[in-house]
Amino acid sequence: MNCFKLVSLSFLLLVHISSAQAQLDENVSLTFDIDGKSQTIKLKDIQKHVPAYEVTLFNPVYKKTITYRAFKFAEVAKLGKIDIHSSNQISFIARDGYKAVMSKNILKRFPEPWLAFEELNTKNGEVFSLVAEGKEITDPAPFYLMWQQPDSYKAFPWPFAITKITANTKHDPYFDIKPKHHVTAQVERGFNIFKTRCMACHSINLVGGTIGPELNIPKNITEYRSMTFLKAWIKDPSSFRARSRMTNFGTVTEKEIDDVLSYIQYMKNYKQWDKIKH
Ligand code: HEC
């Protein structure tokens, strides 16, 4: 790999770079939560233990090549006591509640994620250039996960504004939303689509992200919205609400929409009432 340079070993160079990017707040921190045990580490302490690199890559969100200062994600994870290759799943939780769950499969295909903490040469000297998200403009700071391979973005949209990383080594984090045995192949496929494309924002039985609405309790979405509406909505949310925060799935097929809806509908018989009773 010759597209990055080791910079942190040169103290002088580091000072030079950070003085050009004056806004970098070294007091920002990252929380690690492993099987429910949590610890928070400041960026400046991560910098003391983990080398930073200059990484130049194509960012599909900005549609251009950008240079970042970044850690190798595996090394930061190790500092937080997460072994990225032995954990079941690693989740990235953003400031706004977005929760991206990275499966082992993603890591197998794209084994070298970077955790960027600064973009170089931004227009107004910000730490990162801002990015449009629905109706809002978001700051990707403090941490932004990315790869040198832009096609990884299609398999796993790069999470940003990360404040917390969680890993699960003991429990199956999907236990409460997994279809039982002997379900149809369609429900099984739908569950996989839900996990990879919906769960970052939506929950079922309150398992998942919090940006979009819960889809199962107390009422399953298929109990109060028609199938016709749901199909049209998932296909093209912005044809209903301008700049919806829900991603427009340009690539989602009719079949995938039917699959994911069959899973969601199936879950109406598996409501976890105990989670909402007081
Ligand atoms: C980036 C976040 C995000 C992702 C990913 C996402 N959604 Fe949403 N979804 C939202 C938000 C936010 C809303 C609330 C409505 C709005 O934006 O106006 C929503 C609303 C919905 C609704 C309710 C619409 C209504 O008016 O009742 C359904 C159903 C839905 N999403 C299904 C899905 C499915 C299925 C997937 C995966 C294929 C998915 N969403 C992926 C954010 C997301």
Boltz pocket constraint, residues with backbone or C-beta under 6 A from the ligand:
constraints:
  - pocket:
      binder: B
      contacts: [[A, 193], [A, 194], [A, 197], [A, 198], [A, 199], [A, 200], [A, 201], [A, 202], [A, 211], [A, 212], [A, 213], [A, 221], [A, 225], [A, 230], [A, 233], [A, 234], [A, 241], [A, 244], [A, 245], [A, 246], [A, 247], [A, 260]]
      max_distance: 6.0
